[in-house]
Amino acid sequence: MSDLFGSSNDAFVNLLPFDGEVFYHGKLMLQADADVYMEKLLHNIPWENDQHIIFGRTIITKRKMAWFGDEPFSYTYSQVTRTARLWTETLSQLKFSVEKASGESYNSCLLNLYHSGEEGMGWHSDDEPEMKKNGAIASMSFGADRKFIFKHKQSGEQVGILLEHGSLLLMKGTTQTHWLHRLPPTKKVLNPRINLTFRTIV
């Protein structure tokens, strides 16, 4: 299976106009390799329905998630604490390749499984206190192409991009401080998508 290729961020244009750094590397592997990874992730990851506690009520999402890391880190968001599982062989391969492509290092990965376009993610920033301040976050996508949108917290300015099968998006610097992002739902997409966000827990 071919390895992802590495390249400098200097070759890419910052997608954000100010207050952050986002670089889209595009497709980093052959379609056949991306298809193989998609199947492995679909069938070999211990997916669980995500949970959120909102105004004291526990909300169970259709979207499923999993969390892996170098060690069993504790990680809390939406008032729910999760414990990381140790890397699988497949995730270790992807972690190595993403680190090579992005020029950054990561010690954990949050995975999300969207069964169709009707499942999405609302506006949020990846700025939980357990995470490295202004640390790089590498977002890898498999499966259905989906639109991804950034919105500046003060100005409301928006920037959108289509995340493709086997592609990598790198968020750096003060992006999480000044920008929100979301995966809007759509009835036009019928196929599943898996997203891996490699990050650093401190």
N, C-alpha and C positions, 0 to 999 in steps of 0.2 A: 504494500500500500504506500502510495507516495506521501512524502512528508510535506507539511506546509512550508512555504518559503518565507524567509525573513527579509524585511526591507526597512529602511529608515523612514521615520515619520516625515522627514524633510521632503519626501517624494509625494506627500499627500497635502491636500488643502484643508485647513481647519474649517469645518462646517459651521461653526458658531461665529457670529459677527463680533462678539465681545464676551468678556467674563467667563471664559472657559475654553477648553480644547477638545474637539471631537474629530477623529480621523476614521474615515471609512476605507478599509483595505479591500473591500469587494470580495469576490470568491477566491478563496485561498487553496482550493483543492479541486481535483477533477470531479465531475458529477458522479461518476461511479463510486469514488471513495466517499463522497458526502452521503450517497445512498446507503452505503454499508454502515457508516457511523450512525445514521438515522435509525436504521433497523436495530443495531446493537443497543442504542440508548432507549428506544421504545420498549424493548423486551427484557433488558437486563438491569434496568434501574428500578429500585424499590419505590415506585411512585406513591405519594400520599396526597390526598386532598388537602389543599392549603386551608388555614383557619385564620380568622381575624376576630378580635373582640372589639365591637363598636357599641358604645354606650351600654356596656355590660352584657351585651348579647353576643354569643359566639356564632359567627357566620362561616359556613363551610362552602368553599368555592368548587366549581366544576373543574377549574384549572388544577392541575396536580403539580407537586414540587418535590424536590429532594435536595439535600445539602451534603457536601463532601469536603474534606480538608486533610491537611497534614496530620492533624490530631483532632480529638473530639471537642472542638470549640463549642461554646454556648453562644447563641446568637438570638437576639430578641427583636422582633418587629411586630407591629400591630398587637402588642401586649402578649404575644405568644413566644415562648422560648423553645428553640430547637437545638439539637445536638448533632454535630457533623459526623457522618460515617467516614471511614478511611477510603482513600482513592481506589477505584477499580482500575484494572489494566487499561481499559478503553479511555477512562478519564485522565489517567496518567499520561497516555500518549497525546491526548489533545492539549493537556496542560503544558507539556514540553514544547509542542509545536506553537501554541499561542504565545508562550514566553519568548520563543525565538523570533516570531513575527513581530511582536510588539516591543521587544527590548525591555520588558518589565518582568518582575517575578510576582507570583501569587501563592497564597497558602490555603485557599478555599474556593469553592465553586457552588453557586446556587443555580439549580436547574428548574426550569418551568416547562410544563407540557400543556400546550393549548390544543384541544381536540379538534377544533375548527375555528373559523374566523369569528364565530359568535362569542368566543371567549377572548378576553383582552385583559389589559391592566390599566387602572386609572392613573391620574397624575401623581407622581411621587418623585423623591430624590433618594438615591442610595447613600444616605448620610447618617446611618445608625452609629451610636457612640463606640460600638465595638470595632468599627472599621477604621483603617488608617486614614487620617485627615489628608484630603487632597490626593489620596492614592489612586493609581490607575485602575480602571475597571475594563476588562476585555469581554465584550459580549459576542458570543458566537452563535450563529443561527443555523438550524437544519430544518428541512421540510418546506412547508408553504412559505412563499414570499409574503412578507407583511410590512405594512407601513408603520414607521416609528417616528414619533414627533417630540421635539423639544419645545418648551415654552419658558421664556425668561420670567423670573419671579416678580420683577418690578415692572418692566415695560410690557409684558404680555406678548412680545414678539415670538413668532413660531418658526421652527425649521423642521422640515420633514424629509425622510429618506426611506427608500424601500430596502429592507434587509432581505438578502437573497440566501438561497440554500447553499450552505458551506461558506458563508461570509463572516468577516470579523469587523466589529465596530469597536474603536478604542476611545474611552472617555478619560480625560486627564485634567490635572490642575484644579481650578476652582469650579468646574462644571457642576458638581453636585451642590455647591453652595448657592449658585446663582440661577440654576436651571432646573425645571421639572421635566420629566419625560413620561410618555405613555405609549401603550400599544392599543390603538383604538379598535373596537370590535367591528366586524364587517360580515354581512351575509353573503358576500361574493366569494369568500374563501371557504372551501369545504374540507380541505385536507389539514392534517395536524402539523404543528410546528413545535420544535423543541429549541429552547434558548438556554445557553450556558453563560453565566456571568462569573468570570474568574476575578477574584478580589483578594484583599489582604486584611485579615483580622489581627488586631494588636492586643 
